[in-house]
Amino acid sequence: MMESWKRLQNGTDIRGIAIATPQNAVTLTSTMVRAIGFGFRQWLLEVKNIQAASCKIAIGMDSRLSGPELKTALIERLAELGCDVYDCGMSTTPAMFMTTILENYQCDGAVMITASHLPFYHNGLKFFTKEGGCEKEDIAAILENASQADSICSERKGIVDEKDLIAEYSELLVHTIRKGVNSQQNYEKPLQGCHIIVDAGNGAGGFFAAKVLEPLGADTTGSQFLEPDGTFPNHSPNPENQAAMDSLKAAVLKTKADLGIIFDADVDRAAIVSSNGVEINRNALIALLSVIVLDEHPQSVIVTDSITSTGLRRFIEEQGGRQRRFKRGYKNVINEAKRLNATGEPCHLAIETSGHAACKENYFLDDGAYLIAKILIKMAMLRQDNKEIQSVIETLQFPYESDEIRIPILDKDFRAGGAAVLEDLEKQVEKVKGWSLVAENYDGIRVSTDESSGNGWFMLRISLHEPLLVLNIESDVEGGIKNMLDILLPILKGYNVLKLN
């Protein structure tokens, strides 16, 4: 019984199939979500010492088709257990966290019903307290409780109150941008004269155009896919998806916009396109946010995930910062930033190439809307000097070639099989002339290659969630990747646990 519950855990989230398809049976039902509600409430009482009589939980969802049914089931069960519930309707993941912080909410916990950018038939749940998002061990405990859920009800039924959280959260973002720009000419509308378009990918981020940008004076004509549609008919709601970025780029160029903004379905990630159609995501987005943060906090450590380029490290150091290249996974990056601050090493930004960015000043919350707010403040200030946002990162060096190769691991225990490959590969790397292991590395193995053997780097790591060995590889010269692969692939083919074509 417990095994079926364990399979719902996806790192620090719960995820499953909520709508049956010809290929997929339902694994996350309303009945299961009721049990998960019991599990979360029980966890709050036992681990966070919340009093049952005063437990207050906020619930929100993105645009997924299964969202309303799952939300109703969750709210009903929590109310039966005596919890007062704020029904926040269509919301964003970061806004749900803020219900544990904002004075007029002060919830003991919050739940966001979302599966981020995954296909429409998926759904899931994210959990928050005022300390932040739940960790892996917390999710395991919640699911353990859920597996033992019973049908008890409280003598007192909780009160369910509908809240327009997005309206309140939008006001908070508007205030943040006004205060950040602090325009002497037009404090209320610091984006007056700016043409900024939004691509919400039919997720929950469509509010940003009318409720944030327009009150600040921006023209949002040409924004696209703002209406919530859980089938995601136009493109994947994912700033890492090339089709999504191409769609935004085309819209920016067609409308002659000054800036294009794209969010994922639950708005915890974002990216932008500049007025000349240049995509600013992944390494470029990290570089831009690093400049913004280092202007405010000189010499800050910038914590990133493991697959960033060598050009990015040089760029951050040129800005006076220090990069801490840590493990893949946004929670890993955020937790490392918190750890550094706790040891007295100032770190004001944790950011992953996927578009998760968390600032110390904003509770280390990975918030796509807040990320964009920081960029808009910088953009407005640059416009006063007739400069554009892309000018900030013009010295960032991009690799000449880059690729990602995903290699299936055939071992039933794929983590053990992958770890054995990486351990042996370290020894093989030391035998290759021109290759050297990068000492500061916390995720798989990273190898630097000199001019005679590829002039770049590659990294092999075990996927966070899938039975895969992921190879990220970059070179600063034409043919450099081929040079590296000509040596690396024969070595990898010697491992029987890997499936290589």
C-alpha positions in Angstrom: 0.0 0.0 0.0 2.7 2.5 1.0 4.6 1.8 -2.2 1.8 3.4 -4.3 2.1 6.5 -2.2 5.8 6.6 -2.3 5.7 6.7 -6.1 3.9 10.0 -5.9 6.9 11.7 -4.4 8.9 13.7 -6.9 11.7 15.2 -4.8 10.1 18.1 -2.8 6.8 17.8 -4.7 3.9 15.3 -5.1 3.1 14.5 -8.7 0.9 12.0 -10.5 -1.4 11.4 -13.4 -4.7 13.1 -12.7 -6.4 12.6 -16.1 -6.3 9.2 -17.8 -4.9 8.9 -21.3 -4.5 5.9 -23.6 -0.9 5.5 -22.3 -1.4 6.5 -18.7 -3.7 5.3 -15.9 -4.7 7.8 -13.2 -2.4 7.7 -10.2 -3.6 10.9 -8.3 -7.3 10.9 -7.5 -9.5 13.2 -5.5 -9.7 10.5 -2.8 -5.9 10.4 -2.6 -5.8 14.2 -2.4 -8.2 14.1 0.5 -5.8 11.7 2.2 -2.9 13.9 1.4 -4.8 16.8 3.0 -5.1 14.7 6.1 -1.3 13.9 5.9 -0.3 17.6 5.6 -2.5 18.7 8.4 -1.2 15.9 10.6 2.4 16.9 9.7 1.7 20.5 10.7 0.4 19.4 14.0 3.1 16.9 14.8 6.2 18.6 13.3 5.4 22.3 13.4 3.4 22.1 16.6 0.4 23.8 15.2 -2.7 23.7 17.4 -5.6 21.7 15.8 -8.2 24.3 16.9 -6.5 27.2 15.1 -4.9 25.5 12.1 -5.2 27.7 9.0 -4.2 26.6 5.5 -4.4 28.3 2.1 -5.0 26.4 -1.2 -4.4 27.5 -4.7 -4.1 26.0 -8.2 -2.7 26.7 -11.7 -4.8 26.3 -14.9 -4.7 22.5 -15.1 -8.0 20.9 -16.1 -7.9 18.6 -13.0 -7.2 21.5 -10.6 -10.8 22.5 -9.6 -11.8 18.9 -8.7 -8.6 18.3 -6.7 -8.8 21.7 -5.0 -12.4 21.0 -4.0 -11.5 17.6 -2.5 -8.6 19.1 -0.6 -10.6 22.0 0.8 -13.5 19.8 1.9 -11.2 17.4 3.7 -9.3 20.1 5.5 -12.5 21.8 6.6 -13.8 18.4 7.9 -10.7 18.2 10.0 -11.4 21.6 11.6 -9.0 23.6 9.5 -9.9 27.1 8.4 -9.1 27.3 4.7 -8.4 30.2 2.4 -9.5 29.2 -1.2 -7.2 31.3 -3.3 -8.5 30.0 -6.6 -6.2 30.5 -9.6 -2.8 31.5 -8.1 0.9 31.1 -8.4 3.3 28.9 -6.4 5.2 31.9 -4.9 2.0 33.7 -4.0 0.9 30.7 -2.1 4.0 30.8 0.0 3.3 34.4 0.8 0.1 33.5 2.5 2.3 32.2 5.3 4.0 35.6 5.5 1.4 38.3 4.7 -0.2 39.9 7.8 -3.7 39.5 6.6 -3.2 35.8 5.9 -0.6 34.4 8.3 -1.4 30.8 7.4 0.2 27.9 9.1 0.6 26.1 5.8 -0.2 26.5 2.1 -0.7 24.1 -0.8 -0.3 24.8 -4.5 -1.9 22.3 -6.9 0.4 22.3 -9.9 2.7 20.1 -12.0 4.7 23.0 -13.3 5.3 22.6 -17.1 4.4 18.9 -17.4 1.7 17.9 -19.9 -2.0 18.6 -19.1 -2.8 15.2 -17.7 -0.3 15.6 -14.8 -1.0 17.3 -11.6 0.6 17.5 -8.2 1.0 19.4 -4.9 3.6 21.7 -3.4 3.6 22.5 0.3 4.8 25.5 2.3 5.2 26.9 5.8 6.6 30.2 6.8 10.1 28.5 6.7 9.7 27.9 3.0 8.9 24.9 0.8 8.8 21.4 2.3 11.9 19.3 2.0 12.1 15.7 0.7 11.8 14.2 4.1 8.8 16.3 4.8 7.0 15.0 1.7 7.9 11.5 2.7 6.3 12.1 6.1 3.2 13.7 4.6 2.7 10.7 2.3 3.3 8.3 5.2 0.5 10.0 7.1 -1.7 10.0 4.0 -1.3 6.2 3.7 -2.7 5.8 7.2 -5.5 8.4 6.7 -8.8 7.7 8.3 -12.3 9.3 8.0 -12.4 11.2 11.3 -14.0 14.6 11.3 -13.6 17.4 13.8 -16.6 18.5 15.9 -16.0 22.0 14.6 -16.0 22.3 10.8 -13.5 24.7 9.5 -14.5 28.0 7.8 -13.7 28.3 4.0 -13.1 31.8 2.9 -12.5 32.7 -0.8 -9.6 35.1 -1.3 -8.4 37.1 -4.3 -4.8 36.4 -3.5 -3.4 37.4 -6.9 -4.9 40.9 -6.7 -3.1 41.4 -3.4 0.1 39.8 -4.6 0.0 42.0 -7.7 -0.2 45.1 -5.5 2.9 43.9 -3.6 4.8 43.5 -6.9 3.7 46.9 -8.1 4.8 48.5 -4.9 8.2 46.7 -5.1 8.8 48.0 -8.6 7.7 51.6 -7.8 10.0 51.7 -4.8 12.9 50.1 -6.6 12.8 52.5 -9.5 11.9 55.5 -7.3 11.3 57.7 -10.3 11.4 61.4 -9.6 9.5 62.1 -12.9 6.7 59.5 -12.6 6.8 57.5 -9.4 3.4 55.9 -10.0 4.1 54.8 -13.6 7.8 54.2 -13.9 7.2 52.0 -17.0 5.4 54.7 -18.9 6.5 54.6 -22.5 7.7 51.0 -22.3 6.1 48.3 -24.6 6.3 45.0 -22.7 4.5 41.8 -23.7 3.8 38.8 -21.6 3.5 35.1 -22.7 1.8 33.2 -19.9 1.7 29.9 -21.9 -2.0 29.6 -20.8 -0.8 29.0 -17.3 -1.5 31.1 -14.2 0.8 34.1 -15.1 -1.6 36.0 -17.3 -2.4 38.4 -14.5 1.0 40.0 -14.8 0.1 42.1 -17.9 -3.1 43.7 -16.6 -2.4 43.7 -12.8 1.3 44.5 -12.7 2.6 46.0 -15.9 -0.4 48.2 -16.9 -0.7 49.9 -13.5 3.0 50.8 -13.8 2.3 52.5 -17.2 3.5 49.8 -19.6 1.8 49.1 -22.9 1.1 45.4 -23.0 -0.4 45.3 -26.6 0.6 42.0 -28.3 0.8 39.9 -25.1 -0.2 36.3 -25.9 -1.7 33.2 -24.3 -2.8 35.1 -21.1 -6.0 33.2 -20.7 -5.8 30.1 -18.5 -6.2 26.9 -20.5 -5.2 23.6 -18.9 -4.6 21.9 -22.2 -1.7 24.3 -22.9 -2.7 24.5 -26.6 -0.1 26.9 -27.9 3.2 25.7 -26.4 4.6 24.1 -23.3 4.5 26.6 -20.4 8.2 26.3 -19.9 11.0 29.0 -20.3 13.4 26.2 -21.1 11.3 25.0 -24.1 12.7 26.2 -27.4 9.4 26.4 -29.1 8.1 28.5 -26.3 11.0 30.9 -26.5 10.8 31.0 -30.3 7.1 32.0 -29.9 7.9 34.8 -27.6 10.8 36.0 -29.7 8.6 36.1 -32.8 6.0 38.1 -30.8 8.6 40.6 -29.6 9.9 41.2 -33.1 6.4 41.4 -34.7 5.1 44.0 -32.1 8.4 45.8 -31.8 8.2 45.4 -28.1 10.9 46.7 -25.7 10.8 43.4 -23.7 9.1 40.0 -23.8 8.4 38.1 -20.6 7.6 34.4 -20.3 6.5 32.4 -17.3 6.0 28.7 -16.6 2.5 27.4 -15.6 2.8 28.2 -11.9 5.1 31.3 -12.2 8.0 30.1 -10.1 10.2 30.4 -13.2 10.6 33.0 -15.9 12.8 34.3 -18.8 12.9 37.3 -21.1 13.5 38.2 -24.7 15.1 41.6 -25.5 13.9 44.2 -28.0 16.2 42.8 -30.7 15.0 39.3 -30.2 17.8 37.9 -28.1 16.7 35.2 -25.6 17.9 35.9 -22.1 17.4 32.6 -20.2 19.7 29.9 -18.7 23.3 31.3 -18.4 22.3 34.7 -19.8 19.6 35.1 -17.2 21.9 34.1 -14.4 24.4 36.7 -15.7 21.7 39.4 -15.7 20.5 38.7 -12.2 24.0 38.5 -11.0 24.7 42.1 -12.2 21.5 43.3 -10.6 22.3 41.7 -7.2 26.0 42.6 -7.2 25.2 46.2 -7.9 23.2 46.1 -4.6 25.4 43.7 -2.7 29.0 43.9 -3.9 31.1 40.7 -3.6 28.1 38.5 -2.9 28.3 34.8 -3.6 26.0 33.7 -6.4 24.9 30.1 -6.0 24.0 28.3 -9.2 23.4 24.8 -10.3 26.1 22.6 -11.7 25.7 22.9 -15.4 26.6 26.6 -15.9 29.2 27.6 -18.5 32.8 28.6 -17.8 32.0 31.9 -19.5 29.4 32.7 -16.8 31.9 32.1 -14.0 34.3 34.6 -15.7 31.5 37.1 -16.1 30.4 36.9 -12.4 34.0 37.3 -11.2 34.5 40.3 -13.5 31.5 41.9 -11.8 33.2 41.4 -8.4 31.1 38.4 -7.4 32.0 34.8 -6.6 30.1 31.8 -8.1 29.3 28.8 -6.0 28.5 26.1 -8.6 26.4 23.6 -6.6 24.1 20.7 -7.3 21.3 20.5 -9.8 17.9 21.1 -8.3 16.5 24.5 -7.2 16.0 23.4 -3.6 19.6 22.3 -3.4 20.7 25.7 -4.7 18.5 27.6 -2.4 19.5 25.5 0.7 23.2 26.0 -0.1 22.6 29.8 -0.3 20.9 29.7 3.1 23.8 27.6 4.5 26.4 30.0 3.3 24.6 32.9 5.0 24.3 31.0 8.2 28.1 30.5 8.2 28.7 34.2 7.7 29.3 34.1 3.9 27.0 36.7 2.3 24.9 35.2 -0.5 22.0 37.2 -2.0 21.1 35.1 -5.0 20.4 31.4 -5.6 19.6 30.7 -9.3 19.3 27.7 -11.5 19.6 27.5 -15.3 16.0 26.3 -15.4 14.8 29.8 -14.4 14.3 29.3 -10.7 15.7 32.4 -9.0 15.6 33.2 -5.3 16.7 36.4 -3.6 17.7 36.7 0.0 15.6 39.9 0.3 12.5 37.9 -0.8 12.7 35.0 1.7 14.9 32.9 -0.7 11.6 32.2 -2.6 12.0 31.1 -6.2 9.5 33.5 -7.7 9.3 34.1 -11.4 7.3 37.3 -10.9 9.7 38.7 -8.4 12.6 37.8 -10.7 10.9 39.9 -13.5 10.2 42.7 -11.0 14.0 43.0 -10.4 14.6 43.0 -14.1 12.0 45.7 -14.7 13.5 47.9 -12.1 16.9 47.6 -13.8 15.3 48.2 -17.2 13.6 51.4 -16.1 16.8 52.8 -14.6 18.8 51.9 -17.7 16.2 53.7 -19.9 17.0 56.9 -18.1 20.5 56.6 -19.6 19.1 55.5 -23.0 20.4 51.9 -22.5 18.7 48.6 -23.0 18.6 45.6 -20.7 20.8 43.4 -22.9 23.7 45.9 -22.6 24.2 44.7 -19.1 25.5 41.3 -20.2 27.2 42.2 -23.5 30.6 41.0 -22.2 29.2 37.5 -21.3 31.0 34.9 -23.4 28.8 32.1 -24.9 30.2 28.8 -25.9 30.7 28.2 -29.7 29.0 24.8 -29.3 26.9 23.2 -26.6 24.8 20.1 -26.3 23.0 17.8 -23.8 23.0 14.1 -24.2 20.8 11.8 -22.1 22.1 8.3 -21.6 19.7 5.6 -20.2 21.0 3.6 -17.2 19.9 0.0 -17.5 20.6 -1.0 -13.9 17.4 -1.6 -11.8 19.0 0.5 -9.1 19.9 3.3 -11.5 21.5 5.5 -8.8 23.9 2.8 -7.7 24.7 1.9 -11.3 25.2 5.5 -12.3 27.4 6.2 -9.2 29.6 3.2 -10.1 30.1 4.5 -13.6 31.0 8.0 -12.4 33.5 6.6 -9.8 35.3 4.6 -12.4 35.1 7.3 -15.0 37.1 9.6 -12.7 40.0 7.2 -13.0 39.7 7.0 -16.8 39.7 10.8 -17.1 43.0 11.1 -15.3 44.6 9.0 -18.1 43.5 11.3 -20.9 46.0 14.0 -22.0 44.5 17.5 -21.9 41.6 16.5 -19.6 41.5 17.5 -15.9 38.9 17.0 -13.2 37.4 20.2 -11.9 38.1 20.1 -8.1 35.2 22.3 -7.0 32.3 20.1 -8.0 29.3 18.8 -6.1 27.3 17.0 -8.8 28.6 14.1 -10.8 32.0 14.8 -12.4 33.1 17.9 -14.3 36.0 17.8 -16.7 37.9 20.7 -18.2 39.6 20.1 -21.6 42.5 22.1 -23.0 42.9 23.5 -26.5 44.3 20.3 -27.9 41.4 18.1 -26.6 38.2 20.1 -27.1 38.8 23.5 -25.6 35.8 23.3 -23.3 34.2 21.2 -20.6 31.8 18.4 -20.0 29.8 17.1 -17.1 28.2 13.8 -16.3 25.6 13.5 -13.6 22.8 11.2 -12.6 19.4 12.7 -13.4 17.4 13.9 -10.3 14.3 11.8 -11.2 14.9 9.6 -14.2 17.2 6.5 -14.8 19.5 8.6 -16.9 23.1 9.8 -17.0 23.0 13.3 -18.3 26.0 14.7 -20.3 26.3 18.5 -20.7 29.1 19.5 -23.0 30.4 22.8 -24.3 33.3 24.0 -26.4 34.7 27.4 -27.4 35.8 26.2 -30.8 34.1 24.6 -33.8 34.5 20.8 -33.7 35.4 20.8 -30.0 32.4 18.7 -28.9 33.2 16.1 -31.5 36.8 16.1 -30.3 35.7 15.4 -26.8 33.0 12.8 -27.7 35.5 10.9 -29.9 37.4 10.1 -26.7 34.5 10.0 -24.2 32.0 7.8 -26.0 34.3 4.8 -26.4 35.0 4.9 -22.7 31.2 5.1 -21.9 30.5 2.1 -24.2 32.6 0.0 -22.0 30.0 0.2 -19.2 27.3 -2.4 -19.7 24.8 -0.5 -17.5 24.6 2.3 -20.1 22.6 2.2 -23.3 24.5 3.9 -26.0 23.4 3.8 -29.7 
